[in-house]
Amino acid sequence: MEITTIKDVKVKIGGACKSHRKSNDLSREDLAEVLDVSSTTIQNIENGKNATLDNVLKVANHFGLLQSIANQIDKVTVDKNDITLY
């Protein structure tokens, strides 16, 4: 079983944000303006640095990913004995 860390997930989210932003021909500043956040916030998300859940979900919603995230959460059945946060 492969272990996924929080850092791994933050980097994947950042890569997805950057990829979607570029494929939509948006600068960091453009995306930040649309989402009413700073361009530094977008930069931090893309670099896998700390970001609020609200800001990550704003990006996901903007690129039409929010429903997919919700669907994946709904699919997960968690055995409480297997939960590891770190």
N, C-alpha and C positions, 0 to 999 in steps of 0.2 A: 504494500500500500504506500503510495507516494504521499509525503507530508507536504501540505501547502501552508505557508506562513502568511500572516497578515501582510507582511512586506510584499510577498509574491502577488497577492491579490491587489494591493495598491498599485503595483507596477503594471499589472494587466489592465486595471481600470484606466490608468494613465495612458497606456498605449492605445486603448480603445477610444478614449476621448480625443487624442491627437489624430488618430486615423480618421475618425468621423469628421472632425473639424476640417482637416485638410481635404477630404473627399467632397466636402460641401463648400470648398474654396473660401473658408473663413480664416481670418487672422485670430490670434488670441484676443486681441482687442475687440474685434467684431463679436466674437462669442461672449466675451465678458459683458459687453454692452447689452446684448439681447437678454442675457440672464440676470442683469443687474448685480454683477459681482465685479471684482477687480481683475485686471489681466494677470496680476500676481496669483490670484486664486486659481485661475485656469492653468497657469504655469506650474503651480504646486501640484495640482491634480495630475497633470501630464507627466510630471517628474516623480510621481509616486510618493509625494510628501504628504504630510497631514492635511486633511481637508475635512470639512464638516460633512456629515451624512446628507444634510439638506443640499449642499452645493453639488455633491456627487449625483444626487437624485435629480437636481435641476438639469445637469448635463445629460443624464440618461433620458429624462423626459423630452428634452429638446431634440434628441436624435431618435426618438421613438422606441427607446429600449425599456421604458418603465414597465410595460405590460409583460415583456419577456422576463424581466427580473421577478416580478410578482408571480408569474407562472412557475418559475423555477423554485421559488420559495414554497409554493403550494405543493410541489411534487416531493419535497424533501420529507422523509419520515425519519425522525431523529430518535435514536436510542440514547436516553439520558446518560447512560454509562459511557458513551463514546464521545461526549462533548468535551472538546479541548479548545479553550479560547486563545492560548498562546503556545 
